[in-house]
């Protein structure tokens, strides 16, 4: 890893991707890259990285939603027993509310 004088970090690019495409696909991608002001390699890397990131986000969102739904359903069907502390807090709250109501009268 070498450090640039403008304080950005450069990493060496030593991994390679290759793909065989039709001439029409290549021309289409070159045209799209040109419209973005990128060369074909820059275009392909940015599009693939965006697609990969979105695919991962979509998949993780689905998994979290399913996991959360199952946890919520389980909590509704099999609630945890009420703790002594929660019962005491509920009694205290009820007392405070009844005291407040009697003070208002």
C-alpha positions in Angstrom: 0.0 0.0 0.0 1.5 3.4 -0.9 0.3 6.7 0.3 -0.3 9.6 -2.0 0.9 13.2 -1.4 -2.7 14.4 -1.3 -3.3 12.1 1.8 -5.4 9.5 0.0 -4.5 5.8 0.3 -3.8 3.9 -2.8 -4.2 0.1 -2.7 -2.8 -2.1 -5.3 -5.3 -3.8 -7.6 -4.1 -7.4 -8.0 -7.4 -9.2 -8.5 -8.7 -9.7 -12.0 -12.2 -10.3 -13.5 -12.8 -11.4 -17.0 -16.0 -11.9 -19.0 -16.8 -12.9 -22.5 -19.5 -10.8 -24.2 -20.9 -10.4 -27.6 -19.8 -7.5 -29.8 -23.2 -5.9 -29.3 -23.0 -6.1 -25.5 -19.5 -4.6 -25.5 -20.6 -1.7 -27.8 -23.6 -1.1 -25.5 -21.4 -1.0 -22.4 -18.8 1.2 -24.1 -21.6 3.6 -25.1 -23.0 3.7 -21.5 -19.5 4.2 -20.1 -18.9 7.1 -22.5 -22.2 8.7 -21.4 -20.9 8.6 -17.8 -17.5 9.9 -18.8 -15.8 6.7 -17.8 -13.8 4.1 -19.7 -15.2 0.6 -20.0 -13.2 -0.8 -17.0 -14.3 2.1 -14.7 -17.9 1.7 -15.8 -17.9 -2.1 -15.3 -16.4 -1.8 -11.8 -18.8 0.9 -10.7 -21.9 -0.9 -12.0 -20.8 -4.2 -10.6 -20.0 -2.8 -7.2 -23.3 -0.9 -7.1 -25.2 -4.1 -8.1 -23.3 -6.2 -5.6 -23.9 -3.7 -2.8 -27.6 -3.5 -3.6 -28.0 -7.3 -3.8 -26.4 -7.7 -0.4 -28.6 -5.0 1.1 -31.7 -6.5 -0.4 -30.9 -10.0 0.9 -29.9 -8.8 4.4 -33.1 -6.7 4.6 -35.2 -9.8 3.7 -33.4 -12.0 6.3 -33.8 -9.4 9.0 -37.5 -8.9 8.3 -38.2 -12.6 8.4 -36.1 -13.1 11.6 -37.8 -10.2 13.3 -41.2 -11.4 12.3 -40.5 -14.8 13.7 -39.2 -13.3 17.0 -42.2 -11.1 17.3 -44.6 -14.0 16.6 -42.8 -16.1 19.2 -43.0 -13.4 21.8 -46.8 -13.0 21.2 -47.5 -16.8 21.3 -45.1 -17.5 24.2 -44.6 -14.4 26.2 -42.0 -14.3 28.9 -43.3 -14.4 32.4 -43.8 -11.0 34.1 -40.9 -10.2 36.4 -41.4 -9.2 40.0 -39.9 -5.8 39.2 -42.4 -5.2 36.4 -45.3 -6.1 38.8 -43.9 -3.7 41.4 -43.5 -0.9 38.9 -47.1 -1.5 37.7 -48.4 -1.3 41.3 -46.4 1.9 41.9 -47.7 3.5 38.7 -51.3 2.6 39.6 -50.9 4.1 43.0 -49.4 7.3 41.5 -52.3 7.6 39.1 -55.0 7.1 41.7 -53.2 9.6 44.0 -53.1 12.1 41.1 -56.8 11.6 40.4 -57.7 12.1 44.1 -55.6 15.3 44.2 -57.5 16.7 41.2 -60.9 16.3 42.9 
